[in-house]
Protein backbone atom coordinates (compact mmCIF):
# COMPACT_ATOMS: atom_id res chain seq x y z
CA UNK A 1 0.00 0.00 0.00
CA UNK A 2 1.19 3.47 -0.95
CA UNK A 3 -0.23 5.04 2.21
CA UNK A 4 1.39 8.42 1.67
CA UNK A 5 0.05 8.74 -1.86
CA UNK A 6 -3.40 7.57 -0.77
CA UNK A 7 -3.41 10.05 2.11
CA UNK A 8 -2.30 12.88 -0.20
CA UNK A 9 -5.19 12.22 -2.58
CA UNK A 10 -7.55 12.00 0.40
CA UNK A 11 -6.39 15.39 1.72
CA UNK A 12 -6.72 16.90 -1.75
CA UNK A 13 -10.35 15.73 -1.94
CA UNK A 14 -11.14 16.97 1.58
CA UNK A 15 -9.66 20.38 0.78
CA UNK A 16 -11.70 20.47 -2.43
CA UNK A 17 -15.06 20.32 -0.63
CA UNK A 18 -13.81 22.25 2.41
CA UNK A 19 -12.96 25.24 0.22
CA UNK A 20 -16.70 25.67 -0.45
CA UNK A 21 -17.95 24.35 2.90
CA UNK A 22 -21.02 26.60 2.97
CA UNK A 23 -22.16 24.94 -0.23
CA UNK A 24 -21.09 21.37 0.58
CA UNK A 25 -22.09 21.25 4.27
CA UNK A 26 -24.15 24.35 5.03
CA UNK A 27 -26.62 24.08 2.12
CA UNK A 28 -27.68 20.43 2.84
CA UNK A 29 -28.28 21.30 6.49
CA UNK A 30 -30.49 24.27 5.56
CA UNK A 31 -32.42 22.12 3.05
CA UNK A 32 -33.02 19.41 5.66
CA UNK A 33 -34.20 21.97 8.19
CA UNK A 34 -36.69 23.35 5.66
CA UNK A 35 -38.06 19.83 5.10
CA UNK A 36 -38.34 19.37 8.86
CA UNK A 37 -40.11 22.72 9.30
CA UNK A 38 -42.69 21.97 6.58
CA UNK A 39 -43.39 18.32 7.40
CA UNK A 40 -43.13 19.02 11.13
CA UNK A 41 -46.05 21.44 10.81
CA UNK A 42 -48.07 19.07 8.62
CA UNK A 43 -47.49 16.10 10.95
CA UNK A 44 -47.69 18.05 14.22
CA UNK A 45 -49.13 15.95 17.05
CA UNK A 46 -48.91 12.69 15.09
CA UNK A 47 -46.78 9.66 15.95
CA UNK A 48 -45.08 7.17 13.63
CA UNK A 49 -44.05 3.78 15.03
CA UNK A 50 -44.64 5.21 18.51
CA UNK A 51 -42.26 8.13 17.90
CA UNK A 52 -43.29 11.78 17.50
CA UNK A 53 -43.46 12.51 13.79
CA UNK A 54 -41.09 15.49 13.93
CA UNK A 55 -38.49 13.35 15.75
CA UNK A 56 -39.07 10.46 13.33
CA UNK A 57 -38.09 12.77 10.45
CA UNK A 58 -34.63 13.64 11.77
CA UNK A 59 -32.76 10.34 11.09
CA UNK A 60 -34.43 10.07 7.68
CA UNK A 61 -33.37 13.59 6.73
CA UNK A 62 -29.87 12.92 8.05
CA UNK A 63 -29.53 9.77 5.95
CA UNK A 64 -30.98 11.47 2.86
CA UNK A 65 -28.34 14.20 3.25
CA UNK A 66 -25.63 11.56 3.72
CA UNK A 67 -26.78 9.73 0.59
CA UNK A 68 -26.94 12.81 -1.62
CA UNK A 69 -23.68 14.38 -0.41
CA UNK A 70 -21.65 11.17 -0.55
CA UNK A 71 -22.77 10.64 -4.12
CA UNK A 72 -22.18 14.28 -5.10
CA UNK A 73 -18.65 14.41 -3.68
CA UNK A 74 -17.11 11.61 -5.72
CA UNK A 75 -19.22 12.03 -8.85
CA UNK A 76 -18.56 15.75 -9.21
CA UNK A 77 -14.83 15.36 -8.52
CA UNK A 78 -14.27 12.62 -11.12
CA UNK A 79 -16.47 14.28 -13.74
CA UNK A 80 -14.83 17.66 -13.24
CA UNK A 81 -11.37 16.10 -13.57
CA UNK A 82 -12.39 14.36 -16.80
CA UNK A 83 -13.87 17.52 -18.33
CA UNK A 84 -10.94 19.75 -17.32
CA UNK A 85 -8.44 17.15 -18.50
CA UNK A 86 -6.47 16.89 -15.25
CA UNK A 87 -7.47 13.30 -14.54
CA UNK A 88 -4.37 12.26 -16.47
CA UNK A 89 -2.21 13.55 -13.61
CA UNK A 90 -3.96 11.18 -11.21
CA UNK A 91 -3.39 8.28 -13.59
CA UNK A 92 0.34 9.12 -13.73
CA UNK A 93 0.74 8.76 -9.96
CA UNK A 94 2.02 5.49 -8.41
CA UNK A 95 -1.42 4.73 -6.99
CA UNK A 96 -3.27 1.47 -7.49
CA UNK A 97 -6.98 1.28 -8.30
CA UNK A 98 -7.73 0.32 -4.68
CA UNK A 99 -5.73 3.25 -3.30
CA UNK A 100 -7.55 5.72 -5.55
CA UNK A 101 -10.86 4.13 -4.56
CA UNK A 102 -9.99 4.31 -0.84
CA UNK A 103 -8.97 7.98 -0.95
CA UNK A 104 -12.13 9.09 -2.77
CA UNK A 105 -14.47 7.08 -0.56
CA UNK A 106 -12.81 8.22 2.67
CA UNK A 107 -13.05 11.89 1.65
CA UNK A 108 -16.74 11.47 0.80
CA UNK A 109 -17.38 9.85 4.17
CA UNK A 110 -15.73 12.81 5.91
CA UNK A 111 -18.14 15.15 4.13
CA UNK A 112 -21.12 12.89 4.92
CA UNK A 113 -20.18 12.67 8.60
CA UNK A 114 -19.75 16.45 8.83
CA UNK A 115 -23.20 17.01 7.32
CA UNK A 116 -24.76 14.42 9.66
CA UNK A 117 -23.11 15.85 12.79
CA UNK A 118 -24.00 19.47 12.01
CA UNK A 119 -27.59 18.53 11.13
CA UNK A 120 -27.99 16.45 14.31
CA UNK A 121 -26.64 19.26 16.51
CA UNK A 122 -28.85 21.90 14.89
CA UNK A 123 -32.01 19.78 15.17
CA UNK A 124 -31.42 19.32 18.90
CA UNK A 125 -32.45 22.95 19.36
CA UNK A 126 -35.93 21.99 18.10
CA UNK A 127 -36.46 18.33 19.06
CA UNK A 128 -34.72 15.78 21.23
CA UNK A 129 -33.57 12.74 19.25
CA UNK A 130 -31.96 10.03 21.42
CA UNK A 131 -29.36 7.55 20.21
CA UNK A 132 -30.48 4.03 21.11
CA UNK A 133 -27.71 2.00 19.44
CA UNK A 134 -24.66 4.11 18.46
CA UNK A 135 -22.79 1.15 16.93
CA UNK A 136 -25.66 0.31 14.58
CA UNK A 137 -26.07 3.98 13.69
CA UNK A 138 -22.34 4.33 12.92
CA UNK A 139 -22.23 1.11 10.89
CA UNK A 140 -25.22 2.16 8.79
CA UNK A 141 -23.69 5.61 8.27
CA UNK A 142 -20.42 4.10 7.01
CA UNK A 143 -21.99 1.47 4.77
CA UNK A 144 -24.66 3.82 3.38
CA UNK A 145 -22.34 6.79 2.86
CA UNK A 146 -19.69 4.48 1.45
CA UNK A 147 -22.14 2.85 -0.95
CA UNK A 148 -23.30 6.17 -2.36
CA UNK A 149 -19.73 7.44 -2.58
CA UNK A 150 -18.84 4.35 -4.65
CA UNK A 151 -21.92 4.83 -6.82
CA UNK A 152 -20.83 8.43 -7.34
CA UNK A 153 -17.41 7.17 -8.40
CA UNK A 154 -19.03 4.82 -10.92
CA UNK A 155 -21.34 7.56 -12.21
CA UNK A 156 -18.40 9.95 -12.56
CA UNK A 157 -16.47 7.38 -14.58
CA UNK A 158 -19.46 6.72 -16.87
CA UNK A 159 -20.46 10.37 -17.33
CA UNK A 160 -18.97 12.41 -20.17
CA UNK A 161 -20.47 15.68 -18.97
CA UNK A 162 -22.41 17.09 -16.03
CA UNK A 163 -25.73 16.55 -17.84
CA UNK A 164 -25.18 12.79 -17.64
CA UNK A 165 -24.41 13.12 -13.95
CA UNK A 166 -27.54 15.18 -13.32
CA UNK A 167 -29.66 12.59 -15.11
CA UNK A 168 -28.25 9.80 -12.93
CA UNK A 169 -28.96 11.81 -9.79
CA UNK A 170 -32.42 13.04 -10.80
CA UNK A 171 -33.75 9.75 -12.20
CA UNK A 172 -32.10 7.28 -9.85
CA UNK A 173 -30.61 8.64 -6.62
CA UNK A 174 -33.31 11.20 -5.80
CA UNK A 175 -36.39 8.98 -6.45
CA UNK A 176 -34.91 5.99 -4.60
CA UNK A 177 -34.03 8.12 -1.58
CA UNK A 178 -37.44 9.83 -1.44
CA UNK A 179 -39.27 6.51 -1.83
CA UNK A 180 -37.39 4.77 0.98
CA UNK A 181 -39.20 5.94 4.10
CA UNK A 182 -37.56 9.29 4.79
CA UNK A 183 -40.87 10.95 5.68
CA UNK A 184 -43.04 7.96 6.54
CA UNK A 185 -43.23 4.36 7.73
CA UNK A 186 -43.83 1.87 4.93
CA UNK A 187 -46.51 0.25 7.12
CA UNK A 188 -48.69 3.23 6.17
CA UNK A 189 -48.40 2.41 2.47
CA UNK A 190 -50.74 0.20 0.39
CA UNK A 191 -49.71 -3.44 0.22
CA UNK A 192 -48.12 -3.18 -3.24
CA UNK A 193 -45.86 -0.28 -2.28
CA UNK A 194 -44.93 -1.93 1.01
CA UNK A 195 -43.60 -4.97 -0.84
CA UNK A 196 -41.94 -2.79 -3.48
CA UNK A 197 -40.05 -0.92 -0.75
CA UNK A 198 -38.32 -4.13 0.31
CA UNK A 199 -36.55 -4.18 -3.08
CA UNK A 200 -35.17 -0.68 -2.56
CA UNK A 201 -31.71 -0.88 -0.89
CA UNK A 202 -32.05 2.75 0.21
CA UNK A 203 -34.97 1.71 2.41
CA UNK A 204 -32.70 -0.56 4.46
CA UNK A 205 -30.10 2.21 4.78
CA UNK A 206 -32.61 4.67 6.20
CA UNK A 207 -34.54 2.16 8.29
CA UNK A 208 -31.41 0.67 9.85
CA UNK A 209 -30.04 4.15 10.57
CA UNK A 210 -33.33 5.19 12.20
CA UNK A 211 -33.34 1.99 14.25
CA UNK A 212 -30.02 3.11 15.71
CA UNK A 213 -31.75 6.21 17.09
CA UNK A 214 -35.10 4.91 18.33
CA UNK A 215 -34.76 1.13 18.51
CA UNK A 216 -37.78 0.75 16.21
CA UNK A 217 -38.14 0.33 12.48
CA UNK A 218 -39.95 -1.39 9.64
CA UNK A 219 -37.31 -4.10 9.10
CA UNK A 220 -35.02 -6.25 11.21
CA UNK A 221 -31.91 -4.11 11.89
CA UNK A 222 -29.64 -7.10 11.22
CA UNK A 223 -31.23 -7.53 7.79
CA UNK A 224 -30.76 -3.81 7.10
CA UNK A 225 -27.10 -4.05 8.06
CA UNK A 226 -26.51 -7.12 5.89
CA UNK A 227 -28.23 -5.59 2.87
CA UNK A 228 -26.27 -2.33 3.23
CA UNK A 229 -22.97 -4.22 3.61
CA UNK A 230 -23.72 -6.49 0.65
CA UNK A 231 -24.70 -3.56 -1.58
CA UNK A 232 -21.53 -1.71 -0.57
CA UNK A 233 -19.41 -4.77 -1.42
CA UNK A 234 -20.99 -5.26 -4.83
CA UNK A 235 -20.63 -1.65 -6.00
CA UNK A 236 -17.08 -1.52 -4.57
CA UNK A 237 -16.01 -4.51 -6.66
CA UNK A 238 -17.50 -2.86 -9.76
CA UNK A 239 -15.80 0.48 -9.08
CA UNK A 240 -12.35 -1.01 -8.35
CA UNK A 241 -12.58 -3.16 -11.49
CA UNK A 242 -13.45 -0.11 -13.61
CA UNK A 243 -10.54 1.86 -12.12
CA UNK A 244 -8.11 -1.03 -12.61
CA UNK A 245 -9.09 -1.41 -16.26
CA UNK A 246 -9.10 2.34 -16.85
CA UNK A 247 -12.63 2.17 -18.22
CA UNK A 248 -13.54 5.54 -19.82
CA UNK A 249 -10.69 7.30 -17.96
CA UNK A 250 -7.77 6.38 -20.19
CA UNK A 251 -7.13 7.09 -23.82
SULPEKA-V935148 format. One record per residue. N is the residue number from 0. RES is the residue in one letter. PSI is psi in whole degrees, -180 to 180 (999 if undefined). Layout:
n->N res->RES psi->PSI
n->N res->RES psi->PSI
This chain:
n->0 res->X psi->130
n->1 res->X psi->80
n->2 res->X psi->-39
n->3 res->X psi->-43
n->4 res->X psi->-42
n->5 res->X psi->-44
n->6 res->X psi->-38
n->7 res->X psi->-44
n->8 res->X psi->-39
n->9 res->X psi->-48
n->10 res->X psi->-39
n->11 res->X psi->-43
n->12 res->X psi->-37
n->13 res->X psi->-44
n->14 res->X psi->-32
n->15 res->X psi->-48
n->16 res->X psi->-26
n->17 res->X psi->-28
n->18 res->X psi->-21
n->19 res->X psi->51
n->20 res->X psi->-29
n->21 res->X psi->-32
n->22 res->X psi->-41
n->23 res->X psi->-28
n->24 res->X psi->-45
n->25 res->X psi->-47
n->26 res->X psi->-46
n->27 res->X psi->-36
n->28 res->X psi->-45
n->29 res->X psi->-43
n->30 res->X psi->-45
n->31 res->X psi->-39
n->32 res->X psi->-36
n->33 res->X psi->-42
n->34 res->X psi->-44
n->35 res->X psi->-38
n->36 res->X psi->-45
n->37 res->X psi->-55
n->38 res->X psi->-28
n->39 res->X psi->-38
n->40 res->X psi->-41
n->41 res->X psi->-39
n->42 res->X psi->17
n->43 res->X psi->131
n->44 res->X psi->-9
n->45 res->X psi->159
n->46 res->X psi->148
n->47 res->X psi->121
n->48 res->X psi->34
n->49 res->X psi->7
n->50 res->X psi->141
n->51 res->X psi->136
n->52 res->X psi->-41
n->53 res->X psi->-32
n->54 res->X psi->-37
n->55 res->X psi->-32
n->56 res->X psi->-32
n->57 res->X psi->-53
n->58 res->X psi->-37
n->59 res->X psi->-43
n->60 res->X psi->-37
n->61 res->X psi->-48
n->62 res->X psi->-37
n->63 res->X psi->-40
n->64 res->X psi->-40
n->65 res->X psi->-46
n->66 res->X psi->-52
n->67 res->X psi->-39
n->68 res->X psi->-34
n->69 res->X psi->-45
n->70 res->X psi->-45
n->71 res->X psi->-35
n->72 res->X psi->-52
n->73 res->X psi->-42
n->74 res->X psi->-43
n->75 res->X psi->-37
n->76 res->X psi->-49
n->77 res->X psi->-46
n->78 res->X psi->-43
n->79 res->X psi->-41
n->80 res->X psi->-38
n->81 res->X psi->-44
n->82 res->X psi->-41
n->83 res->X psi->-12
n->84 res->X psi->10
n->85 res->X psi->5
n->86 res->X psi->-26
n->87 res->X psi->-33
n->88 res->X psi->-33
n->89 res->X psi->-39
n->90 res->X psi->-22
n->91 res->X psi->-13
n->92 res->X psi->156
n->93 res->X psi->55
n->94 res->X psi->135
n->95 res->X psi->170
n->96 res->X psi->-41
n->97 res->X psi->-38
n->98 res->X psi->-40
n->99 res->X psi->-46
n->100 res->X psi->-48
n->101 res->X psi->-43
n->102 res->X psi->-45
n->103 res->X psi->-43
n->104 res->X psi->-41
n->105 res->X psi->-42
n->106 res->X psi->-40
n->107 res->X psi->-38
n->108 res->X psi->-36
n->109 res->X psi->-45
n->110 res->X psi->-44
n->111 res->X psi->-43
n->112 res->X psi->-41
n->113 res->X psi->-46
n->114 res->X psi->-45
n->115 res->X psi->-44
n->116 res->X psi->-47
n->117 res->X psi->-43
n->118 res->X psi->-42
n->119 res->X psi->-44
n->120 res->X psi->-44
n->121 res->X psi->-41
n->122 res->X psi->-22
n->123 res->X psi->-17
n->124 res->X psi->-16
n->125 res->X psi->-40
n->126 res->X psi->158
n->127 res->X psi->117
n->128 res->X psi->110
n->129 res->X psi->167
n->130 res->X psi->107
n->131 res->X psi->-44
n->132 res->X psi->90
n->133 res->X psi->-33
n->134 res->X psi->-43
n->135 res->X psi->-44
n->136 res->X psi->-45
n->137 res->X psi->-41
n->138 res->X psi->-43
n->139 res->X psi->-36
n->140 res->X psi->-46
n->141 res->X psi->-48
n->142 res->X psi->-42
n->143 res->X psi->-49
n->144 res->X psi->-40
n->145 res->X psi->-42
n->146 res->X psi->-47
n->147 res->X psi->-31
n->148 res->X psi->-41
n->149 res->X psi->-42
n->150 res->X psi->-35
n->151 res->X psi->-37
n->152 res->X psi->-45
n->153 res->X psi->-45
n->154 res->X psi->-39
n->155 res->X psi->-37
n->156 res->X psi->-41
n->157 res->X psi->-33
n->158 res->X psi->140
n->159 res->X psi->-17
n->160 res->X psi->170
n->161 res->X psi->-23
n->162 res->X psi->-40
n->163 res->X psi->-39
n->164 res->X psi->-43
n->165 res->X psi->-38
n->166 res->X psi->-43
n->167 res->X psi->-41
n->168 res->X psi->-42
n->169 res->X psi->-32
n->170 res->X psi->-5
n->171 res->X psi->-61
n->172 res->X psi->-51
n->173 res->X psi->-51
n->174 res->X psi->-41
n->175 res->X psi->-33
n->176 res->X psi->-38
n->177 res->X psi->-30
n->178 res->X psi->32
n->179 res->X psi->13
n->180 res->X psi->24
n->181 res->X psi->-45
n->182 res->X psi->2
n->183 res->X psi->168
n->184 res->X psi->138
n->185 res->X psi->-15
n->186 res->X psi->-17
n->187 res->X psi->-2
n->188 res->X psi->159
n->189 res->X psi->159
n->190 res->X psi->-43
n->191 res->X psi->-46
n->192 res->X psi->-27
n->193 res->X psi->-49
n->194 res->X psi->-35
n->195 res->X psi->-34
n->196 res->X psi->-30
n->197 res->X psi->-12
n->198 res->X psi->3
n->199 res->X psi->110
n->200 res->X psi->-25
n->201 res->X psi->-29
n->202 res->X psi->-44
n->203 res->X psi->-34
n->204 res->X psi->-49
n->205 res->X psi->-42
n->206 res->X psi->-42
n->207 res->X psi->-39
n->208 res->X psi->-44
n->209 res->X psi->-36
n->210 res->X psi->-32
n->211 res->X psi->-25
n->212 res->X psi->-48
n->213 res->X psi->-14
n->214 res->X psi->12
n->215 res->X psi->155
n->216 res->X psi->-180
n->217 res->X psi->-16
n->218 res->X psi->162
n->219 res->X psi->127
n->220 res->X psi->-31
n->221 res->X psi->-40
n->222 res->X psi->-43
n->223 res->X psi->-43
n->224 res->X psi->-43
n->225 res->X psi->-45
n->226 res->X psi->-45
n->227 res->X psi->-43
n->228 res->X psi->-41
n->229 res->X psi->-42
n->230 res->X psi->-42
n->231 res->X psi->-43
n->232 res->X psi->-44
n->233 res->X psi->-51
n->234 res->X psi->-30
n->235 res->X psi->-43
n->236 res->X psi->-42
n->237 res->X psi->-47
n->238 res->X psi->-45
n->239 res->X psi->-38
n->240 res->X psi->-43
n->241 res->X psi->-42
n->242 res->X psi->-42
n->243 res->X psi->-35
n->244 res->X psi->-9
n->245 res->X psi->29
n->246 res->X psi->119
n->247 res->X psi->16
n->248 res->X psi->-1
n->249 res->X psi->153
n->250 res->X psi->999
